[in-house]
Amino acid sequence: MKKLILITFVVTLCSISCKDKKNISHTLDPEPQLEADGAPSQSPSVSPTVKIIPIEHATAVLEWNDITIYIDPIGGIEAFKGQKQPDLILITDIHGDHLSIETLAALDTEKAKIIAPQAVADKLPKEFTPQIDVLHNGESKERYGINIEAIPMYNLREEAKKFHEAGRGNGYVLNIGRERIYFSGDTEDIPEMRALQHIDKAFICMNLPYTMTVESAADAVLEFKPKQVYPYHYRGKPDVSDVAKFKELVEKGDPHIEVVQLDWYPNDEY
């Protein structure tokens, strides 16, 4: 009888202990972290997957978890038909293939933060002021769990310096989840690009006379060695850059770098 009572007591104690453990586990679940503006912070461990949607030329949409990012949105509202409302908008420079006030005004950007250099901020209408985070070269900002680094972008050739002067525009490195994603903006193969480290995806411009040659772009990529490189912004005046040659140069120089070709000009044959 005593043995039976002892067994019953032990079983009851174990049952209570297990319930306590379940309750402790539940109460230790972290509460959602909020950004300064009240938006939910995304943990880098939630998802490593970033969806990339080319729109045209320098314009792209990125999706990560529930966050949607527009890069240099131009083309009017029709260019973004079927796309999600942006949470972040990154603008690299003041030129019309990167900054379109008409497009920003047409889009539903009410909940979006706009990351831009000062030169771009100076051109935006006052109604956008509460949304703007100005980043100067070398600065960074975290929004929605994404750390955004402003990288210099400028021309090196004397005949091209008039197009993009140092300090005016921003390239960007986005630290999203477990990836570092670089958008070059309008630039040549500057030392700041060559010094980049641990880049998973690099979007590299190449169009004359405004940015750099295919050879310069490939040479820079072979120095900072991203895991993947996406040629974009390759329509020049009058010629379109030879992205097939770029791919050949990169793969010959380092077969471990994957060149990914997306359709950046859906309305053209190239």
C-alpha positions as CSV (number, residue, x, y, z in Angstrom):
1,M,0.0,0.0,0.0
2,K,2.8,2.4,0.9
3,K,4.5,1.5,-2.3
4,L,1.4,2.3,-4.3
5,I,1.1,5.7,-2.5
6,L,4.7,6.5,-3.3
7,I,4.3,5.6,-7.0
8,T,1.2,7.8,-7.2
9,F,3.0,10.7,-5.5
10,V,5.9,10.4,-7.9
11,V,3.7,10.4,-11.0
12,T,1.7,13.4,-9.7
13,L,5.0,15.3,-9.0
14,C,6.3,14.6,-12.5
15,S,3.0,15.8,-14.1
16,I,3.2,19.1,-12.2
17,S,6.8,19.5,-13.1
18,C,6.1,19.0,-16.9
19,K,3.3,21.5,-16.8
20,D,5.6,24.0,-15.1
21,K,8.2,23.5,-17.8
22,K,5.7,24.1,-20.5
23,N,4.5,27.3,-18.9
24,I,8.1,28.5,-18.4
25,S,8.9,27.8,-22.1
26,H,5.9,29.8,-23.1
27,T,6.6,32.8,-21.0
28,L,10.2,32.9,-22.3
29,D,9.1,33.5,-25.8
30,P,10.5,36.9,-26.8
31,E,8.0,39.7,-27.4
32,P,8.2,41.3,-30.9
33,Q,10.8,44.0,-31.0
34,L,9.8,47.4,-32.4
35,E,11.7,50.0,-34.3
36,A,11.7,53.6,-33.1
37,D,8.8,54.4,-35.5
38,G,6.7,51.5,-34.1
39,A,7.3,49.1,-37.0
40,P,8.1,45.4,-36.2
41,S,11.7,44.5,-36.3
42,Q,12.6,41.5,-38.4
43,S,15.0,39.0,-36.9
44,P,17.9,38.1,-39.3
45,S,17.2,34.4,-38.5
46,V,13.6,34.5,-39.7
47,S,14.3,33.9,-43.4
48,P,17.5,34.1,-45.5
49,T,15.5,34.3,-48.8
50,V,15.3,37.5,-50.7
51,K,13.1,37.7,-53.8
52,I,14.5,40.0,-56.5
53,I,12.1,41.5,-59.2
54,P,13.8,43.5,-62.0
55,I,11.6,46.3,-63.2
56,E,13.7,48.2,-65.7
57,H,17.3,49.5,-66.0
58,A,18.2,50.6,-62.4
59,T,14.8,49.9,-60.9
60,A,14.1,46.8,-58.8
61,V,11.8,45.4,-56.1
62,L,13.1,43.3,-53.3
63,E,10.9,41.2,-51.0
64,W,12.0,39.7,-47.7
65,N,9.5,38.2,-45.3
66,D,6.8,40.9,-45.1
67,I,9.2,43.8,-46.1
68,T,9.1,45.2,-49.7
69,I,11.9,47.5,-50.9
70,Y,11.8,49.6,-54.0
71,I,15.2,50.6,-55.6
72,D,15.2,53.8,-57.7
73,P,11.5,53.6,-58.6
74,I,10.7,55.2,-61.9
75,G,8.4,54.5,-64.8
76,G,5.1,55.6,-63.3
77,I,2.6,53.6,-61.4
78,E,2.1,51.2,-64.3
79,A,5.7,49.9,-63.9
80,F,4.7,48.6,-60.5
81,K,1.4,46.9,-61.4
82,G,1.0,43.8,-59.2
83,Q,3.8,44.8,-56.8
84,K,3.3,45.1,-53.1
85,Q,3.2,48.5,-51.4
86,P,6.8,49.6,-50.4
87,D,8.1,49.7,-46.9
88,L,11.4,51.1,-47.9
89,I,12.4,53.1,-50.9
90,L,16.1,53.6,-51.7
91,I,17.1,56.3,-54.2
92,T,20.7,56.6,-55.4
93,D,21.0,59.8,-57.3
94,I,19.2,62.9,-58.8
95,H,19.2,61.8,-62.5
96,G,15.9,60.8,-64.1
97,D,16.7,57.1,-64.4
98,H,16.9,57.0,-60.6
99,L,14.7,59.7,-59.3
100,S,11.1,60.2,-60.5
101,I,9.0,62.5,-58.3
102,E,6.0,61.8,-60.6
103,T,6.4,58.1,-59.8
104,L,6.8,58.6,-56.1
105,A,3.7,60.8,-56.1
106,A,1.7,58.2,-58.0
107,L,2.6,55.3,-55.8
108,D,1.1,54.4,-52.5
109,T,4.1,55.3,-50.3
110,E,2.2,56.4,-47.2
111,K,3.9,53.8,-45.0
112,A,7.3,53.9,-46.7
113,K,10.6,55.2,-45.4
114,I,12.7,56.9,-48.1
115,I,16.5,56.5,-47.9
116,A,18.4,59.0,-50.0
117,P,21.4,61.2,-50.3
118,Q,21.1,64.9,-49.4
119,A,21.0,65.9,-53.1
120,V,18.0,63.8,-53.7
121,A,16.2,64.9,-50.5
122,D,16.7,68.5,-51.6
123,K,14.7,67.8,-54.7
124,L,11.7,66.0,-53.1
125,P,8.5,67.9,-52.3
126,K,7.9,68.9,-48.7
127,E,5.2,66.4,-48.2
128,F,7.8,63.6,-48.4
129,T,10.0,65.2,-45.6
130,P,8.7,63.1,-42.7
131,Q,9.5,60.0,-44.6
132,I,13.0,60.8,-45.6
133,D,16.2,59.4,-43.9
134,V,19.2,61.2,-45.4
135,L,22.3,59.1,-45.6
136,H,25.7,60.5,-46.5
137,N,28.5,58.3,-47.9
138,G,29.8,56.0,-45.2
139,E,26.7,56.3,-43.0
140,S,24.3,53.5,-42.2
141,K,20.7,53.2,-40.9
142,E,18.6,50.3,-39.7
143,R,15.0,50.1,-40.8
144,Y,12.7,47.1,-40.3
145,G,15.6,44.9,-39.3
146,I,17.6,45.8,-42.4
147,N,20.9,47.7,-42.0
148,I,21.5,50.0,-45.0
149,E,25.0,51.2,-45.7
150,A,25.6,54.2,-48.0
151,I,28.5,53.5,-50.4
152,P,30.2,56.2,-52.5
153,M,29.4,56.3,-56.2
154,Y,31.2,58.5,-58.6
155,N,33.2,58.7,-61.9
156,L,37.0,58.4,-62.2
157,R,37.6,59.3,-65.9
158,E,38.1,63.0,-66.4
159,E,35.7,63.1,-69.3
160,A,33.0,61.5,-67.1
161,K,33.4,63.3,-63.8
162,K,30.7,65.8,-64.8
163,F,28.1,63.0,-64.7
164,H,28.6,61.8,-61.1
165,E,30.7,63.8,-58.7
166,A,32.1,62.2,-55.5
167,G,29.8,62.6,-52.5
168,R,26.6,63.4,-54.3
169,G,25.0,60.0,-54.8
170,N,24.8,56.7,-52.9
171,G,25.3,53.1,-53.8
172,Y,23.9,50.8,-51.1
173,V,24.7,47.6,-49.2
174,L,21.6,46.1,-47.7
175,N,22.2,43.6,-44.8
176,I,19.1,41.5,-45.2
177,G,18.7,38.4,-43.2
178,R,21.9,36.5,-43.8
179,E,22.8,38.3,-47.0
180,R,24.7,41.4,-48.0
181,I,23.3,42.9,-51.2
182,Y,25.1,45.7,-53.0
183,F,23.5,48.1,-55.5
184,S,26.3,50.1,-57.2
185,G,24.2,53.0,-58.5
186,D,26.0,55.1,-61.1
187,T,29.7,54.6,-60.6
188,E,33.0,53.5,-62.0
189,D,35.2,50.9,-60.4
190,I,36.2,53.1,-57.5
191,P,38.4,52.0,-54.6
192,E,35.3,51.9,-52.2
193,M,33.7,49.3,-54.5
194,R,36.8,47.2,-54.7
195,A,37.2,47.3,-50.9
196,L,33.7,45.8,-50.3
197,Q,33.7,42.5,-48.3
198,H,31.4,39.6,-47.8
199,I,29.0,40.6,-50.6
200,D,26.5,37.8,-51.5
201,K,24.8,39.6,-54.4
202,A,26.2,42.6,-56.3
203,F,24.2,44.6,-58.8
204,I,26.8,46.3,-61.0
205,C,26.2,49.0,-63.6
206,M,28.1,49.2,-66.9
207,N,27.1,51.8,-69.5
208,L,29.0,54.4,-71.4
209,P,29.5,57.2,-71.3
210,Y,27.9,57.5,-67.9
211,T,29.4,54.8,-65.8
212,M,32.1,52.2,-66.7
213,T,33.1,49.7,-69.3
214,V,32.4,46.0,-69.2
215,E,36.1,45.4,-68.6
216,S,36.3,47.8,-65.6
217,A,33.2,46.3,-64.1
218,A,34.5,42.8,-64.4
219,D,37.9,43.8,-63.0
220,A,36.3,45.3,-59.9
221,V,34.1,42.3,-59.4
222,L,37.1,40.0,-59.6
223,E,38.7,42.0,-56.8
224,F,35.9,42.2,-54.2
225,K,34.5,38.7,-55.2
226,P,30.8,38.7,-54.5
227,K,29.2,35.2,-54.5
228,Q,26.8,36.3,-57.3
229,V,26.9,39.3,-59.6
230,Y,23.9,40.7,-61.5
231,P,24.7,43.0,-64.4
232,Y,22.1,45.8,-64.5
233,H,21.9,49.4,-65.7
234,Y,23.7,48.5,-68.9
235,R,21.8,50.6,-71.5
236,G,24.1,53.4,-72.6
237,K,24.1,56.1,-75.3
238,P,24.0,55.0,-78.0
239,D,25.3,51.4,-77.3
240,V,24.1,48.7,-75.0
241,S,26.9,47.1,-73.0
242,D,27.9,43.5,-73.9
243,V,26.8,41.6,-70.8
244,A,27.7,38.3,-72.4
245,K,31.3,39.5,-72.5
246,F,31.1,40.7,-68.9
247,K,30.0,37.2,-67.9
248,E,32.8,35.6,-69.9
249,L,35.4,37.9,-68.2
250,V,34.1,37.2,-64.7
251,E,33.8,33.4,-65.1
252,K,37.2,33.2,-66.7
253,G,38.8,35.2,-63.9
254,D,37.0,33.4,-61.1
255,P,34.6,30.5,-61.9
256,H,33.3,30.6,-58.3
257,I,31.5,33.9,-59.0
258,E,28.1,33.2,-60.5
259,V,26.9,35.7,-63.0
260,V,23.1,36.0,-63.0
261,Q,21.3,37.6,-65.9
262,L,17.8,39.0,-65.3
263,D,15.6,40.8,-67.8
264,W,16.2,44.5,-67.1
265,Y,14.7,45.7,-70.3
266,P,11.4,43.8,-70.8
267,N,10.3,46.1,-73.6
268,D,13.5,45.7,-75.7
269,E,15.2,42.8,-77.4
270,Y,18.4,43.1,-75.5
